[in-house]
Amino acid sequence: MPVDPIEIFLNEQRADLAAFRIILTVFLLRLVGQNPPTARERVADLKKTVLDAAGRIEADPAEPHSERMKQMIGMRAEKFFVELEEVVSATLDKMGL
């Protein structure tokens, strides 16, 4: 059975996104790790800034799905930060903070 090019494309996109999430999470953990007592506050501030920026995205009336994409960006950003907050909390707990 031949491999479907769309399946290959989707799998590559999913793999890229997973890799970017891992890279971004590790990068952010290193940044907040520079001053662990303020880590939760710094992540909360970053989350607010990102979600505010996502909320300011303007939907393009010429693009039929741009409003839905805007909503999805906000939802996915929120999900990323929920996961990041869990990782930061677990890391700080291991550090006894």
One Martini backbone bead per residue (centre of mass of N, CA, C, O) as a GRO file, in nm:
protein
   97
    1MET     BB    1   0.094   0.038   0.026
    2PRO     BB    2   0.083   0.354  -0.024
    3VAL     BB    3   0.191   0.657   0.075
    4ASP     BB    4   0.040   0.925   0.201
    5PRO     BB    5   0.119   1.253   0.161
    6ILE     BB    6  -0.069   1.371   0.380
    7GLU     BB    7   0.029   1.195   0.611
    8ILE     BB    8   0.317   1.288   0.604
    9PHE     BB    9   0.265   1.586   0.649
   10LEU     BB   10   0.113   1.562   0.920
   11ASN     BB   11   0.341   1.415   1.071
   12GLU     BB   12   0.550   1.638   1.038
   13GLN     BB   13   0.390   1.860   1.181
   14ARG     BB   14   0.359   1.715   1.452
   15ALA     BB   15   0.663   1.681   1.503
   16ASP     BB   16   0.737   1.977   1.500
   17LEU     BB   17   0.552   2.067   1.731
   18ALA     BB   18   0.669   1.884   1.945
   19ALA     BB   19   0.956   1.994   1.928
   20PHE     BB   20   0.890   2.292   1.990
   21ARG     BB   21   0.768   2.242   2.269
   22ILE     BB   22   1.020   2.124   2.397
   23ILE     BB   23   1.212   2.355   2.342
   24LEU     BB   24   1.045   2.578   2.481
   25THR     BB   25   1.027   2.449   2.759
   26VAL     BB   26   1.330   2.431   2.817
   27PHE     BB   27   1.391   2.725   2.780
   28LEU     BB   28   1.197   2.831   3.001
   29LEU     BB   29   1.315   2.670   3.235
   30ARG     BB   30   1.590   2.808   3.224
   31LEU     BB   31   1.492   3.092   3.275
   32VAL     BB   32   1.335   3.038   3.546
   33GLY     BB   33   1.592   2.899   3.685
   34GLN     BB   34   1.751   3.166   3.752
   35ASN     BB   35   1.475   3.231   3.947
   36PRO     BB   36   1.281   3.032   4.119
   37PRO     BB   37   1.098   3.217   4.310
   38THR     BB   38   0.977   3.361   4.020
   39ALA     BB   39   0.863   3.152   3.816
   40ARG     BB   40   0.554   3.166   3.834
   41GLU     BB   41   0.534   3.467   3.773
   42ARG     BB   42   0.676   3.461   3.495
   43VAL     BB   43   0.479   3.266   3.359
   44ALA     BB   44   0.223   3.434   3.405
   45ASP     BB   45   0.323   3.679   3.244
   46LEU     BB   46   0.369   3.535   2.977
   47LYS     BB   47   0.085   3.433   2.941
   48LYS     BB   48  -0.056   3.706   2.934
   49THR     BB   49   0.098   3.820   2.692
   50VAL     BB   50   0.024   3.601   2.487
   51LEU     BB   51  -0.289   3.612   2.515
   52ASP     BB   52  -0.313   3.907   2.441
   53ALA     BB   53  -0.189   3.880   2.159
   54ALA     BB   54  -0.392   3.671   2.054
   55GLY     BB   55  -0.643   3.865   2.100
   56ARG     BB   56  -0.525   4.082   1.874
   57ILE     BB   57  -0.595   3.921   1.651
   58GLU     BB   58  -0.694   3.960   1.323
   59ALA     BB   59  -0.944   3.891   1.131
   60ASP     BB   60  -0.987   3.781   0.800
   61PRO     BB   61  -1.248   3.832   0.588
   62ALA     BB   62  -1.113   3.674   0.336
   63GLU     BB   63  -1.095   3.446   0.552
   64PRO     BB   64  -1.306   3.194   0.650
   65HIS     BB   65  -1.103   3.074   0.909
   66SER     BB   66  -0.975   3.304   1.091
   67GLU     BB   67  -1.144   3.301   1.350
   68ARG     BB   68  -1.087   3.008   1.426
   69MET     BB   69  -0.781   3.038   1.438
   70LYS     BB   70  -0.775   3.242   1.663
   71GLN     BB   71  -0.907   3.057   1.872
   72MET     BB   72  -0.697   2.827   1.855
   73ILE     BB   73  -0.455   2.984   1.947
   74GLY     BB   74  -0.560   3.045   2.229
   75MET     BB   75  -0.612   2.750   2.316
   76ARG     BB   76  -0.319   2.644   2.269
   77ALA     BB   77  -0.178   2.842   2.454
   78GLU     BB   78  -0.324   2.763   2.709
   79LYS     BB   79  -0.234   2.467   2.707
   80PHE     BB   80   0.068   2.517   2.720
   81PHE     BB   81   0.062   2.669   2.999
   82VAL     BB   82  -0.052   2.446   3.166
   83GLU     BB   83   0.184   2.255   3.115
   84LEU     BB   84   0.410   2.445   3.209
   85GLU     BB   85   0.309   2.486   3.500
   86GLU     BB   86   0.342   2.190   3.578
   87VAL     BB   87   0.647   2.171   3.528
   88VAL     BB   88   0.733   2.399   3.714
   89SER     BB   89   0.610   2.288   3.973
   90ALA     BB   90   0.762   2.019   3.974
   91THR     BB   91   1.043   2.143   3.977
   92LEU     BB   92   1.009   2.310   4.238
   93ASP     BB   93   0.939   2.074   4.420
   94LYS     BB   94   1.215   1.928   4.381
   95MET     BB   95   1.359   2.196   4.508
   96GLY     BB   96   1.172   2.303   4.755
   97LEU     BB   97   0.967   2.563   4.645
   0.00000   0.00000   0.00000
